[in-house]
Amino acid sequence: MSRIRAAVLGSPIEHSLSPVLHRAAYRELGLTGWSYDRFETDEAALPAFVAGLGPEWAGLSLTMPLKRAVIPLLDAVSDTAASVEAVNTVVLTEDGRRLGDNTDIPGIVAALHERGVTTVDRAAVLGAGATASSALAALSRICTGEVTAYVRSSARAEEMRRWGERLGVPVRTADWSRAAEALTAPLVIATTPAGTTDALAAQVPGRPGTLFDVLYDPWPTALAAAWSGRGGQVLGGLDLLVHQAVLQVEQMTGCPAAPLAAMRAAGESALLARR
């Protein structure tokens, strides 16, 4: 049987759980001829890496800082990926085409649907980076009202408003000094680096709604622990990672249903082993 390859690229990449999730899926699906690796790759090295892919390659997962850098190297990009100018999935077809997609956006939606969050009348986003734009795109599918983004600079505020206009989401911005106000929203999506939201943990309200904190290591974050302690529903970065990886596996392998439960269990075990 010929070997079929896939991999995750980014920098830094050593921490990535993607190999754990994809390999678990291959085992469950009986894809014994498939392999999934990780490669430390920055923006300068990406063009040569992509150009060197042979017919044995089925696809790539991309993390920072490559999600935008890869776009000029592709033959086509899905509407979902184009909406946020970010590709995290590349599928290589049998005729040699390179197709880009973004599974983070439907991954966020699927994770929320799994927990019963199918619609909210307002939401808050903490942060304004690349993940925040994907969060806005996801909210365009489930939020019927205004989204408030809490940011640290006027430039970031303007960027989030522009993303809102582009995605059809009414976005109001507020300074990070008022971030505690976000915690009263029925859905809060935290997209900030580790430690950024720790100071908010003491201000979680008595009856919080749903928090989606996109970090998975370290976990739980101080905010997530406080939120859960107050009885609120919490989703973490592993929820996002698993759901977006499910979609990647389905696209790269052609299998109609990736094994969500097996992939989640593998991810949980890997995280426990790191602690």
Secondary structure, 3 states (H helix, E strand, C coil): CCCEEEEEEECCCCCCCHHHHHHHHHHHHCCCCEEEEEEECCCCCHHHHHHCCCCCEEEEEECCCCCCCCHHHCCEECHHHHHHCCCCEEEECCCCCEEEECCHHHHHHHHHHHCCCCCECCEEEECCCHHHHHHHHHHHHHECCCEEEEECCHHHHHHHHHHHHHHCCCEEEEEHHHHHHHHHCCEEEECCCCCCCHHHHHHCCCCCCEEEECCCCCCCCHHHHHHHHCCCEEECHHHHHHHHHHHHHHHHHCCCCCCHHHHHHHHHHHHHHHC
